[in-house]
Amino acid sequence: MTLAETFDRFQSGEVVLASDPAFAVVNAIVPETLRLIGKLNASGDIAEAREILSQIFGQELDKTTTVFPPFTTNFGRFTTIGKNVFINHGCSFLDLGGITIEDDVLIGPQVKLVTENHPLDPTARKGLITKPIIIRRNAWIGAGATILPGVTVGENAVVAAGAVVSKDVPANTVVGGVPAKFIRNI
C-alpha cells in the first residue's frame, strides 16, 4: 500500500481497524517522525526547526512560515502548511485525517488539531475514524483551542482562546466556548 493509498483509506470515512494494511504504512513512518520530533524540540533555531518539520511533513515549509517548538505530531505526512503561517509553542497535530493550513494563518500556543476519533463500539474501538481539518487563509486560532475532526475554519475567522470547535466556523466570524458557538461577525 502506498502513502497516497493510505491517505485515501483514512479519508474514506469508514472505521479503519488496527488490522487494516493502512496501519502498516503508518507504523513504518511513526518511528522516524518520533525521532525527528525529539530533534525538533531540542533545537533552539527557527530555521533548523523549519528544516526538520519539512522532513516530518514530507514537503518543504516556506521560509515565511515559523513554528516555535515544542511541537508534536503523531504522523506528519498528512499535514500541509502554507506561506506566512505562525504556529506558537506547544501545539499538537494528530493528522491521519489530513490537516490543511492555508496562507497567513496564526495559531496560538497549546492549540490542538485532532483529525482522529475512535468508534463507540467497544469491539472496534482501537480503530480510527478520521476527518480532515482545514484552516482557511488568514484565520486566527487562539491559545489552547482544540479543533476536532471534520472542522473547517473559514477565511479570516477567529477561534477564541480555549474554545473546543466541533462544527465548521464560517468566514469572517468569531467563535468561542465549549462547545464553540458564534460570538460575532468581523
Secondary structure, DSSP 8 states (H G I E B T S, - for coil): --HHHHHHHHTTSS-B-TTSHHHHHHHHHHHHHHHHHHHHHH---HHHHHHHHHHHHTS---TT-EE-S-EEES--TTEEE-SS-EE-TTEEEE-TT-EEE-TT-EE-TT-EEE-EE--SSTTTTTSBEE--EEE-TT-EE-TT-EE-TT-EE-TT-EE-TT-EE-S-B-TTEEEETTTTEEEEE-
